[in-house]
Amino acid sequence: MENLELKKPFQSIKNHFENVDAKIQQQTSTGITSPVGLITARPHHLRRMKSHQEKLRENPVSASGAAHERAQLFSNKTHYDPRNPDAQR
């Protein structure tokens, strides 16, 4: 656990947002609309998701031991071991 290092993004967040903004500007200037408005779900799926989200807001779930003052959560998505080449992906 002592060898784990925090993963760093390939590009800075600022550059990422600039690229996204440029793509959005290009789409709006060419008349291409986002398919986001076309995504639909069945009403019972939406009700179930709404109920689930309300329960999470009322009773937030946290990892065991996370309340400890020195707790630090690790995940393969956020950390890697630089000495293990298979773990760097």
Secondary structure as GFF3:
##gff-version 3
##sequence-region A 1 89
A	DSSP	beta_strand	5	6	.	.	.	ID=ss1
A	DSSP	alpha_helix	13	30	.	.	.	ID=ss2
A	DSSP	three_ten_helix	35	38	.	.	.	ID=ss3
A	DSSP	alpha_helix	43	58	.	.	.	ID=ss4
A	DSSP	beta_strand	79	80	.	.	.	ID=ss5
A	DSSP	three_ten_helix	85	88	.	.	.	ID=ss6
###
